[in-house]
Amino acid sequence: MFAFTRAGDRAGQDFARSLGAVWAGGSSDAAPAPLDTALIFAPAGELVPAALAATRKGGTVVCAGIHMSAIPSFDYRLLWGERVLKSVANLTRADGDAFFSLVGELALQTHVQTFTLRDANAAVQALRAGTVNGAAVLLP
């Protein structure tokens, strides 16, 4: 597994490697090998053409966020070779079943940082500042 972070986010890259990533770099860095699949969690549309360019022919790019900024226009050749571009809005139940079957076979580690609902603004600030390692979760 390869992990991409904000450019220069050494702490995030170290965190990704500590969770099992074999390589971690900035979003503008070249992957060490063509990607089979790219999952984009950042709400940054400009990452879509870069992810398509890094993905092998026949590979898939999934925009995993609920919202995303505008995706800039890109050369059609990035879709050429049967690359697939999906969003959470057009994934099927079968896609979800296949994903969870695969997850069950992996030695996945997760990290969650919790915030009380009263501290929701602090959680948003931490996300914006890039100081959350893993997922930020609001507790009721």
CYANA upper distance limits for C-alpha pairs under 8 A (distance plus 0.5 A):
  1 MET  CA     20 GLY  CA      7.99
  1 MET  CA     21 ALA  CA      5.53
  1 MET  CA     22 VAL  CA      6.36
  1 MET  CA     23 TRP  CA      7.58
  2 PHE  CA     21 ALA  CA      5.94
  2 PHE  CA     22 VAL  CA      6.53
  2 PHE  CA     23 TRP  CA      5.42
  2 PHE  CA     24 ALA  CA      6.22
  2 PHE  CA     31 ALA  CA      7.97
  3 ALA  CA     13 GLN  CA      7.75
  3 ALA  CA     16 ALA  CA      6.92
  3 ALA  CA     21 ALA  CA      6.80
  3 ALA  CA     23 TRP  CA      6.90
  3 ALA  CA     24 ALA  CA      5.14
  3 ALA  CA     25 GLY  CA      7.08
  4 PHE  CA     13 GLN  CA      7.92
  4 PHE  CA     24 ALA  CA      6.20
  4 PHE  CA     25 GLY  CA      5.64
  4 PHE  CA     26 GLY  CA      5.71
  4 PHE  CA     27 SER  CA      5.59
  5 THR  CA      9 ASP  CA      6.74
  5 THR  CA     12 GLY  CA      6.97
  5 THR  CA     13 GLN  CA      7.02
  5 THR  CA     24 ALA  CA      8.00
  5 THR  CA     25 GLY  CA      6.72
  5 THR  CA     26 GLY  CA      5.34
  5 THR  CA     27 SER  CA      6.02
  6 ARG  CA     26 GLY  CA      5.84
  6 ARG  CA     27 SER  CA      6.23
  7 ALA  CA     25 GLY  CA      8.03
  7 ALA  CA     26 GLY  CA      4.70
  7 ALA  CA     27 SER  CA      6.38
  7 ALA  CA     28 SER  CA      7.24
  8 GLY  CA     26 GLY  CA      6.74
  9 ASP  CA     13 GLN  CA      6.82
  9 ASP  CA     26 GLY  CA      7.54
 10 ARG  CA     14 ASP  CA      6.55
 11 ALA  CA     15 PHE  CA      6.57
 12 GLY  CA     16 ALA  CA      6.68
 12 GLY  CA    133 ASN  CA      7.41
 13 GLN  CA     17 ARG  CA      6.78
 13 GLN  CA     24 ALA  CA      5.61
 13 GLN  CA     25 GLY  CA      6.68
 13 GLN  CA     26 GLY  CA      8.49
 14 ASP  CA     18 SER  CA      6.62
 14 ASP  CA     24 ALA  CA      8.05
 15 PHE  CA     19 LEU  CA      6.94
 15 PHE  CA    133 ASN  CA      7.57
 16 ALA  CA     20 GLY  CA      7.08
 16 ALA  CA     21 ALA  CA      6.01
 16 ALA  CA     24 ALA  CA      7.15
 17 ARG  CA     21 ALA  CA      4.90
 17 ARG  CA     22 VAL  CA      6.73
 17 ARG  CA     23 TRP  CA      7.24
 17 ARG  CA     24 ALA  CA      7.09
 19 LEU  CA    108 LEU  CA      8.37
 19 LEU  CA    109 GLN  CA      6.50
 19 LEU  CA    110 THR  CA      8.16
 20 GLY  CA    109 GLN  CA      8.42
 23 TRP  CA     32 PRO  CA      8.24
 25 GLY  CA     29 ASP  CA      6.54
 25 GLY  CA     31 ALA  CA      8.46
 27 SER  CA     47 LEU  CA      8.08
 28 SER  CA     50 ALA  CA      8.30
 30 ALA  CA     54 ALA  CA      7.91
 31 ALA  CA     35 LEU  CA      8.07
 31 ALA  CA     54 ALA  CA      7.36
 34 PRO  CA     54 ALA  CA      6.19
 34 PRO  CA     55 THR  CA      5.89
 34 PRO  CA     56 ARG  CA      5.69
 35 LEU  CA     54 ALA  CA      6.49
 35 LEU  CA     55 THR  CA      4.90
 35 LEU  CA     56 ARG  CA      6.14
 35 LEU  CA     59 GLY  CA      7.65
 36 ASP  CA     55 THR  CA      6.43
 36 ASP  CA     56 ARG  CA      6.41
 36 ASP  CA     58 GLY  CA      8.30
 36 ASP  CA     59 GLY  CA      5.35
 36 ASP  CA     60 THR  CA      7.19
 37 THR  CA     55 THR  CA      7.01
 37 THR  CA     59 GLY  CA      5.99
 37 THR  CA     60 THR  CA      5.27
 37 THR  CA     61 VAL  CA      6.18
 37 THR  CA     62 VAL  CA      8.21
 38 ALA  CA     51 ALA  CA      6.82
 38 ALA  CA     55 THR  CA      7.54
 38 ALA  CA     60 THR  CA      6.92
 38 ALA  CA     61 VAL  CA      5.20
 38 ALA  CA     62 VAL  CA      6.70
 39 LEU  CA     61 VAL  CA      6.50
 39 LEU  CA     62 VAL  CA      5.41
 39 LEU  CA     63 CYS  CA      6.64
 39 LEU  CA     64 ALA  CA      6.81
 40 ILE  CA     47 LEU  CA      8.00
 40 ILE  CA     48 VAL  CA      8.21
 40 ILE  CA     61 VAL  CA      8.02
 40 ILE  CA     62 VAL  CA      6.65
 40 ILE  CA     63 CYS  CA      5.43
 40 ILE  CA     64 ALA  CA      6.09
 40 ILE  CA     65 GLY  CA      7.79
 41 PHE  CA     63 CYS  CA      7.04
 41 PHE  CA     64 ALA  CA      5.56
 41 PHE  CA     65 GLY  CA      5.77
 42 ALA  CA     64 ALA  CA      8.48
 42 ALA  CA     65 GLY  CA      7.18
 42 ALA  CA     68 MET  CA      8.13
 43 PRO  CA     65 GLY  CA      6.57
 43 PRO  CA     66 ILE  CA      8.49
 43 PRO  CA     67 HIS  CA      6.46
 43 PRO  CA     68 MET  CA      4.57
 43 PRO  CA     69 SER  CA      6.53
 44 ALA  CA     48 VAL  CA      8.43
 44 ALA  CA     68 MET  CA      6.08
 44 ALA  CA     69 SER  CA      5.82
 44 ALA  CA     70 ALA  CA      8.17
 44 ALA  CA     71 ILE  CA      8.34
 45 GLY  CA     68 MET  CA      6.24
 45 GLY  CA     69 SER  CA      5.37
 45 GLY  CA     70 ALA  CA      5.64
 45 GLY  CA     71 ILE  CA      4.62
 45 GLY  CA     72 PRO  CA      7.33
 46 GLU  CA     50 ALA  CA      7.79
 46 GLU  CA     69 SER  CA      8.34
 46 GLU  CA     70 ALA  CA      7.98
 46 GLU  CA     71 ILE  CA      6.10
 46 GLU  CA     72 PRO  CA      6.57
 47 LEU  CA     51 ALA  CA      6.51
 47 LEU  CA     71 ILE  CA      8.47
 48 VAL  CA     52 LEU  CA      6.67
 48 VAL  CA     61 VAL  CA      8.18
 48 VAL  CA     63 CYS  CA      8.30
 48 VAL  CA     71 ILE  CA      7.20
 49 PRO  CA     53 ALA  CA      6.62
 49 PRO  CA     71 ILE  CA      8.42
 49 PRO  CA     72 PRO  CA      8.23
 49 PRO  CA     74 PHE  CA      6.75
 49 PRO  CA     78 LEU  CA      7.67
 50 ALA  CA     54 ALA  CA      6.77
 51 ALA  CA     55 THR  CA      6.67
 51 ALA  CA     61 VAL  CA      7.18
 52 LEU  CA     60 THR  CA      8.43
 52 LEU  CA     61 VAL  CA      6.94
 52 LEU  CA     78 LEU  CA      6.21
 52 LEU  CA     79 LEU  CA      7.63
 52 LEU  CA     83 ARG  CA      7.99
 53 ALA  CA     78 LEU  CA      6.25
 55 THR  CA     59 GLY  CA      6.21
 55 THR  CA     60 THR  CA      7.62
 55 THR  CA     61 VAL  CA      8.00
 55 THR  CA     83 ARG  CA      8.18
 56 ARG  CA     83 ARG  CA      8.03
 57 LYS  CA     80 TRP  CA      7.94
 57 LYS  CA     81 GLY  CA      5.21
 57 LYS  CA     82 GLU  CA      6.58
 57 LYS  CA     83 ARG  CA      6.06
 58 GLY  CA     81 GLY  CA      6.48
 58 GLY  CA     82 GLU  CA      5.31
 58 GLY  CA     83 ARG  CA      5.16
 58 GLY  CA     84 VAL  CA      7.57
 59 GLY  CA     82 GLU  CA      7.93
 59 GLY  CA     83 ARG  CA      5.54
 59 GLY  CA     84 VAL  CA      6.79
 60 THR  CA     83 ARG  CA      6.22
 60 THR  CA     84 VAL  CA      5.03
 60 THR  CA     85 LEU  CA      6.40
 60 THR  CA     86 LYS  CA      7.99
 61 VAL  CA     83 ARG  CA      8.27
 61 VAL  CA     84 VAL  CA      6.64
 61 VAL  CA     85 LEU  CA      5.41
 61 VAL  CA     86 LYS  CA      6.74
 62 VAL  CA     85 LEU  CA      6.49
 62 VAL  CA     86 LYS  CA      5.25
 62 VAL  CA     87 SER  CA      5.81
 62 VAL  CA     88 VAL  CA      7.80
 63 CYS  CA     85 LEU  CA      8.31
 63 CYS  CA     86 LYS  CA      6.69
 63 CYS  CA     87 SER  CA      5.00
 63 CYS  CA     88 VAL  CA      6.94
 64 ALA  CA     87 SER  CA      6.50
 64 ALA  CA     88 VAL  CA      5.93
 65 GLY  CA     87 SER  CA      8.28
 65 GLY  CA     88 VAL  CA      7.48
 66 ILE  CA     88 VAL  CA      7.48
 66 ILE  CA     89 ALA  CA      8.36
 74 PHE  CA     78 LEU  CA      7.91
 76 TYR  CA     80 TRP  CA      7.04
 77 ARG  CA     81 GLY  CA      8.48
 78 LEU  CA     83 ARG  CA      8.04
 79 LEU  CA     83 ARG  CA      5.58
 79 LEU  CA     84 VAL  CA      7.53
 86 LYS  CA     90 ASN  CA      6.81
 86 LYS  CA     91 LEU  CA      7.31
 87 SER  CA     91 LEU  CA      7.00
 91 LEU  CA     95 ASP  CA      6.49
 91 LEU  CA     96 GLY  CA      7.87
 92 THR  CA     96 GLY  CA      7.05
 93 ARG  CA     97 ASP  CA      6.69
 94 ALA  CA     98 ALA  CA      6.58
 95 ASP  CA     99 PHE  CA      6.63
 96 GLY  CA    100 PHE  CA      6.72
 97 ASP  CA    101 SER  CA      6.64
 98 ALA  CA    102 LEU  CA      6.76
 99 PHE  CA    103 VAL  CA      6.66
100 PHE  CA    104 GLY  CA      6.69
101 SER  CA    105 GLU  CA      7.42
102 LEU  CA    106 LEU  CA      7.25
103 VAL  CA    108 LEU  CA      7.73
110 THR  CA    134 GLY  CA      7.46
111 HIS  CA    133 ASN  CA      7.48
111 HIS  CA    134 GLY  CA      5.40
111 HIS  CA    135 ALA  CA      6.92
112 VAL  CA    133 ASN  CA      8.05
112 VAL  CA    134 GLY  CA      6.06
112 VAL  CA    135 ALA  CA      5.29
112 VAL  CA    136 ALA  CA      6.46
112 VAL  CA    137 VAL  CA      7.30
113 GLN  CA    132 VAL  CA      7.48
113 GLN  CA    133 ASN  CA      7.80
113 GLN  CA    134 GLY  CA      7.51
113 GLN  CA    135 ALA  CA      6.56
113 GLN  CA    136 ALA  CA      5.44
113 GLN  CA    137 VAL  CA      6.71
114 THR  CA    136 ALA  CA      6.30
114 THR  CA    137 VAL  CA      5.29
114 THR  CA    138 LEU  CA      6.37
114 THR  CA    139 LEU  CA      7.15
115 PHE  CA    119 ASP  CA      6.35
115 PHE  CA    120 ALA  CA      7.22
115 PHE  CA    123 ALA  CA      6.95
115 PHE  CA    136 ALA  CA      7.74
115 PHE  CA    137 VAL  CA      6.62
115 PHE  CA    138 LEU  CA      5.42
115 PHE  CA    139 LEU  CA      6.51
116 THR  CA    120 ALA  CA      7.22
116 THR  CA    138 LEU  CA      6.03
116 THR  CA    139 LEU  CA      5.37
116 THR  CA    140 PRO  CA      6.97
117 LEU  CA    138 LEU  CA      6.02
117 LEU  CA    139 LEU  CA      6.20
117 LEU  CA    140 PRO  CA      6.13
119 ASP  CA    123 ALA  CA      6.85
120 ALA  CA    124 VAL  CA      6.80
120 ALA  CA    138 LEU  CA      7.29
121 ASN  CA    125 GLN  CA      6.70
122 ALA  CA    126 ALA  CA      6.58
123 ALA  CA    127 LEU  CA      6.71
123 ALA  CA    136 ALA  CA      7.35
123 ALA  CA    138 LEU  CA      8.44
124 VAL  CA    128 ARG  CA      6.68
125 GLN  CA    129 ALA  CA      6.54
126 ALA  CA    130 GLY  CA      6.53
126 ALA  CA    131 THR  CA      5.72
126 ALA  CA    132 VAL  CA      6.41
127 LEU  CA    131 THR  CA      6.78
127 LEU  CA    132 VAL  CA      6.31
127 LEU  CA    136 ALA  CA      8.11
132 VAL  CA    136 ALA  CA      7.11
